[in-house]
């Protein structure tokens, strides 16, 4: 939503990013000092290698299917599924089909 205010609109998530052959496409929907929201589209067989994030992460499947490895456990994520990832946890992804996901990253507040 570059160059336009994202608030006060109803959007179809799946239509905001398109698949590209043999590629991973991302679109930042919102970025604030406390975190950001990014929409991804992975062509089938595309992967993110194992990495960590300092953020608390919510993955929401929008379309297709992917395997997430989180701290050496594998989870299948499909459209409508949610996976929470704690800060600094090693995780990776492999798209089993063309796969879209919404990624919500929130800076940890240090606990309540």
Secondary structure, 3 states (H helix, E strand, C coil): CCCCCCCCCCCCHHHHCCCCCCCEEEEEEEEECCEEEEEEEECCCCEEEEECCCEEEEEEEEECEEEEEECCEEEEEECCCEEEECCCCCEEEEECCCEEEEEEEEECCCCC
